[in-house]
Amino acid sequence: MKIKTPMRLSLDSRAAITEAVGRLAHANRSMDSSRRNFLRNSLSLGGLSLLTGSALVDESSVETALAKISHLNDQAQAWLFDSDRLAPTYPDSMITRPFPFNAYYGEDEVRDIDGSSFRLEVTGLVADKRQWSLSELRAMPQIEQVTRHICVEGWSAIGKWGGVSFAGFLQRVGADLTAKYVGFKCADDYYTSIDMATALHSQTTLALTYDGRPLPPKYGFPLKLRMPTKLGYKNPKHIQAIFVTNTYPGGYWEDQGYNWFGGS
């Protein structure tokens, strides 16, 4: 059952919260022993040690406390999420040109994928497990959006994506819409997962185009998930497989300490 927030936050406030949580996730990921020493000293003073219920006496206990705090962040972000609230949209004149490339590897390592032989695998809690070609996806009703991409590293850019409504696609394949998670496996060995409420958000898109043209390789050809309600690392590129599950799937960065929810 969806819990609505009793306080209606403005879009600017929600965006600020999202960006702040994202920066916290990046800080949690990037700080090494100094982070642990700081947290060990500060948490043991009272507040957060009580919050997590952990005695912060060694490396393992600090990591346990960090994991609990991250889980609390996920719960807070899920509580703030409103499936009826849209992220801001912009005119074409505000598109960032060129739109930045970003991945865990360099641009010279972008994967070269043959679109003619590409097949999207769909598995898990779905009725129709057949594979999808690009031509079949392009034949579905298309939507388009000009929205802001917010990176956990602190920058943002506005881009224009077009493709298939992800909610419509999930309904088309007979997905169990009461399941907890939707996971993604990608051709660049990236993987991530999202909550079903975000999967069904009207702006969540299986992107096939960027700025009115077929999706360029550096932006995720042949298929990218575009979610303006999530931070950049939650938007997988080069998608090869989608699965619906009730088992927590994790993610490439999430398994290394980033917050799982990653949005608002």
Backbone as CSV, one residue per row, in Angstrom:
resi,resn,N_x,N_y,N_z,CA_x,CA_y,CA_z,C_x,C_y,C_z
1,MET,0.839,-1.191,0.000,0.000,0.000,0.000,0.872,1.239,0.000
2,LYS,0.558,2.214,-0.825,1.374,3.404,-0.952,1.060,4.372,0.172
3,ILE,2.098,4.900,0.843,1.919,5.868,1.909,2.203,7.243,1.339
4,LYS,1.270,8.144,1.451,1.441,9.496,0.937,2.080,10.377,2.004
5,THR,2.962,11.268,1.585,3.531,12.210,2.524,2.494,13.224,2.956
6,PRO,2.385,13.522,4.251,1.395,14.474,4.700,1.761,15.907,4.353
7,MET,2.992,16.174,3.994,3.437,17.521,3.673,3.774,17.583,2.201
8,ARG,3.141,18.464,1.445,3.368,18.593,0.019,4.569,19.497,-0.205
9,LEU,5.649,18.934,-0.700,6.857,19.694,-0.939,6.841,20.258,-2.347
10,SER,7.431,21.440,-2.515,7.544,22.014,-3.849,8.516,21.191,-4.672
11,LEU,8.436,21.340,-6.020,9.349,20.611,-6.886,10.787,21.014,-6.613
12,ASP,11.016,22.320,-6.332,12.375,22.768,-6.030,12.881,22.127,-4.758
13,SER,12.016,22.022,-3.745,12.421,21.401,-2.482,12.737,19.937,-2.677
14,ARG,11.892,19.258,-3.450,12.109,17.833,-3.696,13.405,17.612,-4.478
15,ALA,13.665,18.492,-5.462,14.899,18.372,-6.231,16.114,18.594,-5.337
16,ALA,15.996,19.559,-4.408,17.109,19.818,-3.499,17.373,18.622,-2.600
17,ILE,16.284,18.002,-2.120,16.432,16.821,-1.273,17.088,15.695,-2.057
18,THR,16.616,15.485,-3.290,17.187,14.432,-4.133,18.671,14.646,-4.352
19,GLU,19.051,15.897,-4.682,20.457,16.167,-4.952,21.294,16.019,-3.685
20,ALA,20.741,16.451,-2.537,21.488,16.325,-1.285,21.705,14.862,-0.916
21,VAL,20.658,14.050,-1.087,20.796,12.623,-0.789,21.802,11.982,-1.731
22,GLY,21.771,12.407,-3.001,22.729,11.875,-3.960,24.154,12.207,-3.581
23,ARG,24.381,13.432,-3.137,25.728,13.820,-2.727,26.166,13.048,-1.489
24,LEU,25.204,12.793,-0.592,25.538,11.980,0.574,25.949,10.577,0.147
25,ALA,25.227,10.016,-0.821,25.585,8.686,-1.312,26.981,8.682,-1.906
26,HIS,27.295,9.748,-2.675,28.633,9.829,-3.269,29.696,9.965,-2.181
27,ALA,29.398,10.757,-1.157,30.350,10.910,-0.056,30.560,9.592,0.667
28,ASN,29.469,8.876,0.906,29.580,7.571,1.566,30.434,6.612,0.751
29,ARG,30.353,6.738,-0.584,31.104,5.851,-1.470,32.584,6.211,-1.509
30,SER,32.883,7.516,-1.507,34.238,7.950,-1.822,35.152,8.083,-0.619
31,MET,34.617,8.337,0.567,35.474,8.506,1.732,35.968,7.163,2.244
32,ASP,37.239,7.091,2.655,37.838,5.838,3.092,37.922,5.769,4.604
33,SER,39.118,5.544,5.147,39.252,5.356,6.585,38.886,6.604,7.365
34,SER,39.123,7.788,6.790,38.776,9.015,7.495,37.281,9.096,7.730
35,ARG,36.488,8.635,6.765,35.039,8.597,6.937,34.669,7.703,8.095
36,ARG,35.274,6.523,8.130,34.930,5.569,9.179,35.341,6.088,10.557
37,ASN,36.513,6.740,10.617,36.953,7.294,11.887,36.017,8.400,12.352
38,PHE,35.607,9.263,11.407,34.695,10.335,11.745,33.364,9.781,12.251
39,LEU,32.827,8.820,11.499,31.548,8.255,11.894,31.646,7.491,13.203
40,ARG,32.753,6.781,13.388,32.916,6.041,14.632,32.895,6.999,15.820
41,ASN,33.606,8.149,15.675,33.688,9.110,16.769,32.377,9.854,16.975
42,SER,31.763,10.290,15.842,30.559,11.100,15.968,29.339,10.269,16.323
43,LEU,29.196,9.103,15.683,28.032,8.286,15.972,28.042,7.783,17.407
44,SER,29.200,7.501,17.937,29.262,6.967,19.291,28.885,8.008,20.326
45,LEU,28.815,9.299,19.900,28.421,10.334,20.828,26.949,10.256,21.188
46,GLY,26.163,9.564,20.400,24.759,9.462,20.797,23.798,9.220,19.687
47,GLY,23.332,10.321,19.045,22.194,10.283,18.152,22.109,9.138,17.176
48,LEU,23.063,9.037,16.259,22.933,8.051,15.210,23.238,6.635,15.681
49,SER,24.027,6.516,16.727,24.248,5.168,17.260,22.959,4.619,17.851
50,LEU,22.166,5.503,18.461,20.852,5.079,18.951,19.923,4.765,17.791
51,LEU,20.054,5.579,16.728,19.204,5.389,15.557,19.434,4.032,14.910
52,THR,20.696,3.633,14.813,20.998,2.367,14.150,20.989,1.183,15.095
53,GLY,21.076,1.424,16.391,21.094,0.324,17.349,22.381,-0.466,17.325
54,SER,23.473,0.153,16.840,24.746,-0.552,16.714,25.784,0.048,17.653
55,ALA,26.578,-0.804,18.295,27.717,-0.349,19.075,28.900,-0.210,18.136
56,LEU,29.414,1.021,17.980,30.428,1.309,16.976,31.819,1.108,17.570
57,VAL,32.287,-0.130,17.565,33.539,-0.458,18.229,34.614,-0.950,17.269
58,ASP,34.235,-1.343,16.059,35.228,-1.827,15.114,34.761,-1.565,13.689
59,GLU,35.617,-1.943,12.721,35.318,-1.706,11.299,33.988,-2.309,10.888
60,SER,33.727,-3.528,11.310,32.496,-4.218,10.933,31.267,-3.496,11.461
61,SER,31.330,-3.012,12.701,30.169,-2.342,13.282,29.908,-1.000,12.615
62,VAL,30.985,-0.311,12.196,30.807,0.945,11.477,30.128,0.696,10.138
63,GLU,30.569,-0.354,9.419,29.950,-0.687,8.145,28.490,-1.083,8.332
64,THR,28.184,-1.782,9.416,26.794,-2.142,9.703,25.956,-0.896,9.931
65,ALA,26.524,0.073,10.679,25.805,1.325,10.923,25.576,2.084,9.632
66,LEU,26.599,2.134,8.762,26.459,2.815,7.471,25.366,2.175,6.626
67,ALA,25.316,0.847,6.636,24.292,0.144,5.864,22.898,0.468,6.391
68,LYS,22.763,0.562,7.703,21.459,0.886,8.294,21.042,2.311,7.951
69,ILE,22.021,3.237,7.991,21.712,4.617,7.633,21.292,4.704,6.169
70,SER,21.994,3.981,5.293,21.636,3.964,3.882,20.221,3.427,3.693
71,HIS,19.877,2.383,4.455,18.532,1.822,4.367,17.492,2.839,4.824
72,LEU,17.804,3.596,5.879,16.893,4.643,6.335,16.733,5.717,5.272
73,ASN,17.840,6.058,4.572,17.755,7.017,3.472,16.826,6.505,2.375
74,ASP,16.954,5.221,2.055,16.078,4.624,1.044,14.619,4.736,1.455
75,GLN,14.332,4.441,2.714,12.956,4.510,3.213,12.421,5.938,3.152
76,ALA,13.282,6.909,3.513,12.854,8.306,3.479,12.551,8.756,2.058
77,GLN,13.399,8.356,1.115,13.172,8.742,-0.277,11.911,8.080,-0.833
78,ALA,11.688,6.824,-0.478,10.478,6.136,-0.929,9.239,6.818,-0.344
79,TRP,9.341,7.274,0.883,8.226,7.965,1.539,7.913,9.277,0.839
80,LEU,8.959,9.975,0.370,8.773,11.241,-0.325,8.242,11.062,-1.741
81,PHE,8.482,9.886,-2.327,8.121,9.676,-3.730,6.612,9.741,-3.922
82,ASP,6.190,10.480,-4.932,4.776,10.613,-5.280,4.632,10.245,-6.749
83,SER,3.979,9.126,-7.014,3.866,8.642,-8.393,3.041,9.562,-9.280
84,ASP,2.296,10.483,-8.678,1.479,11.408,-9.461,2.186,12.728,-9.751
85,ARG,3.338,12.956,-9.129,4.046,14.223,-9.306,5.071,14.077,-10.425
86,LEU,5.066,15.006,-11.361,5.971,14.962,-12.499,7.224,15.782,-12.236
87,ALA,8.345,15.306,-12.749,9.562,16.100,-12.738,9.400,17.263,-13.718
88,PRO,10.091,18.372,-13.499,9.975,19.517,-14.411,10.396,19.154,-15.838
89,THR,9.730,19.754,-16.805,10.111,19.605,-18.210,10.523,20.968,-18.758
90,TYR,11.247,20.955,-19.882,11.871,22.174,-20.384,11.679,22.289,-21.896
91,PRO,11.812,23.492,-22.443,11.760,23.649,-23.906,13.060,23.152,-24.538
92,ASP,13.004,22.845,-25.824,14.192,22.374,-26.542,15.345,23.371,-26.454
93,SER,15.018,24.658,-26.319,16.060,25.682,-26.278,16.961,25.551,-25.047
94,MET,16.534,24.809,-24.050,17.310,24.655,-22.821,18.115,23.349,-22.785
95,ILE,18.064,22.565,-23.870,18.834,21.313,-23.915,20.328,21.624,-23.818
96,THR,21.036,20.872,-23.005,22.480,21.031,-22.857,23.179,20.414,-24.064
97,ARG,23.930,21.234,-24.779,24.627,20.745,-25.982,26.120,21.079,-25.890
98,PRO,26.992,20.069,-25.988,26.632,18.649,-26.067,26.248,18.098,-24.701
99,PHE,25.384,17.110,-24.706,25.018,16.474,-23.450,26.209,15.652,-22.961
100,PRO,26.560,15.736,-21.671,27.782,15.074,-21.187,27.706,13.546,-21.273
101,PHE,28.848,12.945,-21.572,28.984,11.494,-21.463,29.376,11.160,-20.036
102,ASN,28.793,10.078,-19.492,29.154,9.661,-18.143,28.976,8.158,-18.002
103,ALA,29.987,7.483,-17.483,29.921,6.047,-17.237,31.060,5.690,-16.287
104,TYR,31.150,4.428,-15.906,32.243,4.008,-15.029,33.507,3.693,-15.831
105,TYR,33.473,3.969,-17.134,34.610,3.771,-18.034,34.709,4.974,-18.960
106,GLY,35.777,5.071,-19.723,35.982,6.196,-20.615,35.142,6.106,-21.884
107,GLU,34.978,7.251,-22.544,34.163,7.291,-23.766,34.746,6.428,-24.871
108,ASP,36.059,6.222,-24.864,36.681,5.372,-25.885,36.404,3.891,-25.661
109,GLU,35.736,3.569,-24.550,35.394,2.183,-24.247,33.894,1.890,-24.406
110,VAL,33.163,2.814,-25.018,31.724,2.608,-25.226,31.497,1.350,-26.058
111,ARG,30.513,0.557,-25.667,30.250,-0.721,-26.320,29.647,-0.533,-27.710
112,ASP,30.111,-1.348,-28.649,29.591,-1.349,-30.022,28.598,-2.502,-30.132
113,ILE,27.319,-2.181,-30.267,26.261,-3.199,-30.264,25.563,-3.216,-31.611
114,ASP,25.344,-4.398,-32.141,24.679,-4.577,-33.428,23.165,-4.505,-33.221
115,GLY,22.569,-3.421,-33.691,21.134,-3.233,-33.498,20.288,-4.236,-34.255
116,SER,20.787,-4.719,-35.401,19.985,-5.642,-36.221,19.792,-6.992,-35.534
117,SER,20.740,-7.391,-34.717,20.624,-8.678,-34.024,20.221,-8.525,-32.560
118,PHE,20.035,-7.290,-32.120,19.691,-7.050,-30.726,18.331,-7.658,-30.368
119,ARG,18.274,-8.285,-29.219,17.022,-8.790,-28.672,16.984,-8.485,-27.185
120,LEU,15.908,-7.839,-26.756,15.719,-7.529,-25.339,15.104,-8.732,-24.639
121,GLU,15.788,-9.225,-23.630,15.312,-10.374,-22.864,14.420,-9.890,-21.720
122,VAL,13.274,-10.529,-21.540,12.340,-10.178,-20.471,12.034,-11.439,-19.672
123,THR,12.335,-11.425,-18.369,12.157,-12.616,-17.543,11.574,-12.249,-16.175
124,GLY,11.451,-13.260,-15.343,10.943,-13.051,-13.994,9.437,-13.141,-13.928
125,LEU,8.827,-12.280,-13.131,7.386,-12.322,-12.884,6.627,-11.607,-13.999
126,VAL,6.701,-12.188,-15.191,5.991,-11.660,-16.361,5.320,-12.816,-17.089
127,ALA,4.207,-12.531,-17.747,3.480,-13.579,-18.472,4.116,-13.876,-19.824
128,ASP,4.611,-12.821,-20.496,5.180,-12.960,-21.845,6.694,-12.816,-21.770
129,LYS,7.400,-13.925,-21.876,8.854,-13.914,-21.734,9.584,-13.929,-23.071
130,ARG,8.904,-13.578,-24.143,9.575,-13.566,-25.439,10.554,-12.403,-25.513
131,GLN,11.495,-12.490,-26.443,12.474,-11.434,-26.642,11.945,-10.391,-27.626
132,TRP,12.425,-9.163,-27.485,11.940,-8.045,-28.287,13.059,-7.490,-29.164
133,SER,12.749,-7.272,-30.446,13.694,-6.616,-31.352,13.488,-5.101,-31.268
134,LEU,14.448,-4.352,-31.796,14.310,-2.898,-31.811,13.122,-2.455,-32.670
135,SER,12.890,-3.140,-33.764,11.769,-2.757,-34.633,10.438,-2.941,-33.916
136,GLU,10.331,-3.968,-33.099,9.096,-4.185,-32.339,8.905,-3.110,-31.282
137,LEU,9.981,-2.704,-30.628,9.890,-1.641,-29.627,9.544,-0.308,-30.290
138,ARG,10.122,-0.065,-31.460,9.837,1.184,-32.170,8.416,1.240,-32.695
139,ALA,7.792,0.068,-32.872,6.411,0.014,-33.370,5.391,0.329,-32.277
140,MET,5.819,0.301,-31.015,4.919,0.631,-29.916,4.694,2.147,-29.858
141,PRO,3.611,2.612,-29.219,3.406,4.062,-29.057,4.617,4.705,-28.379
142,GLN,5.025,5.848,-28.906,6.226,6.530,-28.419,5.870,7.791,-27.632
143,ILE,6.699,8.092,-26.633,6.559,9.324,-25.868,7.902,10.055,-25.911
144,GLU,7.908,11.313,-25.491,9.130,12.107,-25.537,9.152,13.038,-24.337
145,GLN,10.345,13.356,-23.855,10.478,14.246,-22.706,11.773,15.035,-22.807
146,VAL,11.729,16.268,-22.316,12.931,17.087,-22.129,13.031,17.337,-20.635
147,THR,13.957,16.643,-19.992,14.053,16.671,-18.540,15.508,16.795,-18.099
148,ARG,15.687,17.060,-16.818,17.027,17.260,-16.263,17.585,15.954,-15.710
149,HIS,18.803,15.635,-16.122,19.571,14.510,-15.595,20.440,15.048,-14.464
150,ILE,20.304,14.481,-13.261,21.089,14.924,-12.113,22.064,13.828,-11.731
151,CYS,23.355,14.148,-11.780,24.396,13.169,-11.475,24.766,13.234,-9.995
152,VAL,25.070,12.084,-9.424,25.472,12.007,-8.028,26.777,12.775,-7.787
153,GLU,27.541,13.033,-8.840,28.808,13.751,-8.705,28.624,15.248,-8.546
154,GLY,27.374,15.736,-8.681,27.099,17.139,-8.412,26.749,17.991,-9.617
155,TRP,26.800,17.441,-10.844,26.444,18.217,-12.020,25.081,17.774,-12.554
156,SER,24.503,18.592,-13.404,23.233,18.232,-14.039,23.234,18.757,-15.466
157,ALA,22.356,18.192,-16.299,22.240,18.603,-17.694,20.836,18.267,-18.175
158,ILE,20.351,19.042,-19.111,19.008,18.832,-19.657,19.122,18.135,-21.005
159,GLY,18.344,17.071,-21.187,18.376,16.307,-22.432,16.987,15.927,-22.907
160,LYS,16.926,15.431,-24.135,15.650,15.077,-24.754,15.661,13.605,-25.152
161,TRP,14.810,12.829,-24.506,14.738,11.389,-24.762,13.354,11.009,-25.284
162,GLY,13.342,10.013,-26.176,12.077,9.503,-26.680,12.082,7.990,-26.664
163,GLY,10.906,7.406,-26.551,10.830,5.947,-26.538,9.489,5.453,-26.044
164,VAL,9.512,4.293,-25.401,8.298,3.592,-24.982,8.034,3.849,-23.503
165,SER,6.797,4.148,-23.173,6.419,4.242,-21.765,6.749,2.922,-21.082
166,PHE,7.545,2.973,-20.008,7.930,1.734,-19.351,6.734,1.081,-18.678
167,ALA,5.830,1.880,-18.147,4.609,1.322,-17.559,3.810,0.575,-18.627
168,GLY,3.710,1.176,-19.817,2.997,0.513,-20.904,3.671,-0.775,-21.327
169,PHE,5.010,-0.770,-21.329,5.740,-1.985,-21.700,5.515,-3.087,-20.669
170,LEU,5.584,-2.746,-19.392,5.366,-3.743,-18.342,3.959,-4.332,-18.431
171,GLN,2.995,-3.496,-18.716,1.632,-3.995,-18.884,1.538,-4.896,-20.110
172,ARG,2.231,-4.525,-21.181,2.197,-5.294,-22.430,2.751,-6.710,-22.235
173,VAL,3.798,-6.851,-21.411,4.393,-8.172,-21.206,3.738,-8.923,-20.046
174,GLY,2.711,-8.332,-19.457,1.999,-9.014,-18.369,2.823,-9.114,-17.096
175,ALA,3.563,-8.053,-16.774,4.363,-8.058,-15.551,3.469,-8.030,-14.317
176,ASP,3.940,-8.655,-13.248,3.251,-8.578,-11.964,3.523,-7.187,-11.394
177,LEU,2.545,-6.309,-11.473,2.739,-4.924,-11.067,2.713,-4.750,-9.558
178,THR,2.500,-5.826,-8.828,2.594,-5.776,-7.368,3.969,-6.233,-6.880
179,ALA,4.827,-6.662,-7.799,6.182,-7.088,-7.423,6.972,-5.893,-6.889
180,LYS,8.032,-6.179,-6.153,8.799,-5.120,-5.496,9.811,-4.444,-6.421
181,TYR,10.445,-5.224,-7.295,11.600,-4.703,-8.014,11.541,-5.000,-9.509
182,VAL,12.198,-4.113,-10.277,12.489,-4.381,-11.680,14.000,-4.220,-11.843
183,GLY,14.654,-5.244,-12.361,16.106,-5.230,-12.513,16.526,-5.129,-13.970
184,PHE,17.776,-4.665,-14.186,18.300,-4.451,-15.529,19.733,-4.973,-15.619
185,LYS,20.012,-5.681,-16.716,21.364,-6.125,-17.026,21.752,-5.497,-18.353
186,CYS,22.993,-5.037,-18.443,23.399,-4.221,-19.576,24.612,-4.791,-20.306
187,ALA,24.774,-4.381,-21.549,25.861,-4.894,-22.386,27.227,-4.427,-21.926
188,ASP,27.283,-3.352,-21.131,28.566,-2.867,-20.614,28.865,-3.424,-19.220
189,ASP,28.166,-4.499,-18.857,28.325,-5.179,-17.566,27.763,-4.383,-16.396
190,TYR,27.068,-3.304,-16.691,26.400,-2.541,-15.639,25.101,-3.256,-15.277
191,TYR,24.649,-3.044,-14.074,23.356,-3.581,-13.659,22.800,-2.711,-12.550
192,THR,21.490,-2.639,-12.461,20.839,-1.875,-11.404,19.406,-2.366,-11.268
193,SER,18.673,-1.785,-10.335,17.278,-2.178,-10.126,16.522,-0.996,-9.540
194,ILE,15.214,-0.990,-9.735,14.372,0.097,-9.243,13.125,-0.479,-8.583
195,ASP,12.434,0.373,-7.854,11.166,0.006,-7.227,10.055,0.034,-8.262
196,MET,9.009,-0.738,-8.021,7.922,-0.818,-8.994,7.182,0.509,-9.141
197,ALA,7.056,1.285,-8.051,6.350,2.572,-8.145,7.043,3.491,-9.146
198,THR,8.363,3.523,-9.133,9.101,4.346,-10.093,8.992,3.766,-11.498
199,ALA,9.003,2.445,-11.599,8.860,1.798,-12.913,7.558,2.210,-13.583
200,LEU,6.521,2.422,-12.784,5.199,2.743,-13.324,4.947,4.248,-13.448
201,HIS,5.916,5.058,-13.053,5.763,6.511,-13.161,5.624,6.891,-14.639
202,SER,4.772,7.860,-14.920,4.450,8.190,-16.317,5.636,8.738,-17.098
203,GLN,6.680,9.241,-16.426,7.839,9.765,-17.140,8.973,8.744,-17.282
204,THR,8.826,7.568,-16.705,9.847,6.527,-16.846,9.740,5.930,-18.244
205,THR,10.839,5.992,-18.989,10.811,5.703,-20.423,11.914,4.729,-20.834
206,LEU,11.555,3.743,-21.651,12.561,2.930,-22.341,13.002,3.745,-23.552
207,ALA,14.117,4.446,-23.420,14.528,5.409,-24.440,15.187,4.730,-25.632
208,LEU,14.701,5.092,-26.814,15.234,4.606,-28.088,15.883,5.730,-28.896
209,THR,15.586,6.986,-28.517,16.118,8.129,-29.247,16.680,9.163,-28.280
210,TYR,17.577,9.997,-28.802,18.044,11.164,-28.072,18.008,12.355,-29.010
211,ASP,17.329,13.404,-28.586,17.213,14.636,-29.373,16.668,14.366,-30.769
212,GLY,15.697,13.461,-30.850,15.002,13.194,-32.099,15.696,12.231,-33.038
213,ARG,16.831,11.667,-32.632,17.570,10.727,-33.475,17.793,9.417,-32.728
214,PRO,18.082,8.335,-33.458,18.361,7.071,-32.767,19.406,7.265,-31.669
215,LEU,19.202,6.618,-30.560,20.069,6.769,-29.395,21.532,6.526,-29.777
216,PRO,22.413,7.507,-29.604,23.832,7.293,-29.929,24.475,6.288,-28.970
217,PRO,25.510,5.585,-29.407,26.178,4.618,-28.527,26.602,5.213,-27.181
218,LYS,27.138,6.440,-27.191,27.632,7.008,-25.933,26.510,7.346,-24.953
219,TYR,25.272,7.397,-25.445,24.136,7.652,-24.568,23.322,6.394,-24.285
220,GLY,23.810,5.220,-24.778,23.172,3.990,-24.348,22.580,3.088,-25.397
221,PHE,22.873,3.306,-26.690,22.311,2.456,-27.738,22.501,0.970,-27.373
222,PRO,21.475,0.156,-27.610,20.231,0.482,-28.317,19.077,0.920,-27.416
223,LEU,19.265,0.793,-26.091,18.136,0.989,-25.186,18.628,1.496,-23.843
224,LYS,18.010,2.572,-23.385,18.355,3.169,-22.094,17.074,3.386,-21.296
225,LEU,17.145,3.241,-19.984,16.014,3.600,-19.137,16.202,5.030,-18.677
226,ARG,15.245,5.868,-18.990,15.317,7.277,-18.599,14.278,7.565,-17.522
227,MET,14.760,8.010,-16.340,13.891,8.316,-15.203,14.287,9.665,-14.620
228,PRO,13.552,10.738,-14.888,13.907,12.042,-14.327,13.693,12.124,-12.823
229,THR,13.036,11.123,-12.237,12.827,11.096,-10.785,13.966,10.397,-10.051
230,LYS,14.975,9.912,-10.795,16.104,9.200,-10.187,17.427,9.890,-10.538
231,LEU,18.418,9.692,-9.685,19.759,10.168,-9.986,20.344,9.376,-11.156
232,GLY,21.389,9.931,-11.768,21.917,9.378,-13.010,22.313,7.924,-12.953
233,TYR,22.916,7.479,-11.847,23.411,6.103,-11.789,22.283,5.071,-11.779
234,LYS,21.039,5.530,-11.563,19.894,4.625,-11.611,19.330,4.485,-13.025
235,ASN,19.888,5.229,-13.992,19.396,5.223,-15.373,20.309,4.370,-16.243
236,PRO,20.096,3.060,-16.344,21.025,2.177,-17.054,20.999,2.380,-18.569
237,LYS,22.177,2.179,-19.178,22.330,2.265,-20.634,22.624,0.878,-21.196
238,HIS,22.511,0.748,-22.524,22.836,-0.505,-23.228,22.077,-1.700,-22.617
239,ILE,20.812,-1.511,-22.317,20.038,-2.558,-21.634,19.875,-3.777,-22.535
240,GLN,20.165,-4.939,-21.978,19.988,-6.203,-22.687,18.892,-7.068,-22.075
241,ALA,18.659,-6.935,-20.779,17.697,-7.800,-20.096,16.970,-7.033,-19.006
242,ILE,15.677,-7.327,-18.879,14.821,-6.759,-17.841,14.160,-7.915,-17.107
243,PHE,14.137,-7.835,-15.786,13.457,-8.885,-15.022,12.677,-8.277,-13.863
244,VAL,11.549,-8.901,-13.566,10.670,-8.466,-12.479,10.780,-9.488,-11.357
245,THR,10.969,-9.013,-10.131,11.256,-9.937,-9.043,10.826,-9.374,-7.693
246,ASN,10.704,-10.244,-6.725,10.504,-9.836,-5.335,11.779,-10.025,-4.511
247,THR,12.837,-10.467,-5.159,14.128,-10.656,-4.499,15.015,-9.454,-4.785
248,TYR,15.558,-8.840,-3.765,16.366,-7.635,-3.923,17.533,-7.882,-4.877
249,PRO,17.621,-7.120,-6.000,18.658,-7.387,-7.008,19.941,-6.570,-6.839
250,GLY,19.915,-5.500,-6.049,21.103,-4.664,-5.897,21.413,-3.870,-7.144
251,GLY,22.697,-3.501,-7.301,23.125,-2.725,-8.446,24.628,-2.528,-8.423
252,TYR,25.186,-2.089,-9.540,26.641,-1.940,-9.668,27.199,-0.995,-8.598
253,TRP,26.655,0.221,-8.522,27.122,1.174,-7.520,26.475,0.928,-6.165
254,GLU,25.232,0.478,-6.176,24.531,0.235,-4.917,25.244,-0.824,-4.082
255,ASP,25.800,-1.825,-4.741,26.530,-2.875,-4.023,27.868,-2.376,-3.480
256,GLN,28.256,-1.158,-3.884,29.498,-0.563,-3.398,29.248,0.585,-2.423
257,GLY,27.986,0.771,-2.008,27.708,1.746,-0.972,26.762,2.872,-1.327
258,TYR,26.389,3.013,-2.611,25.433,4.054,-2.972,24.047,3.668,-2.449
259,ASN,23.224,4.705,-2.157,21.840,4.443,-1.780,21.118,3.711,-2.906
260,TRP,20.248,2.767,-2.542,19.562,1.995,-3.563,18.441,2.791,-4.214
261,PHE,17.611,3.494,-3.446,16.455,4.175,-4.033,16.893,5.244,-5.030
262,GLY,17.828,6.073,-4.633,18.480,6.994,-5.555,17.584,8.007,-6.221
263,GLY,16.576,8.523,-5.527,15.693,9.505,-6.150,14.696,10.054,-5.162
264,SER,13.596,10.603,-5.674,12.575,11.154,-4.787,11.207,11.031,-5.437
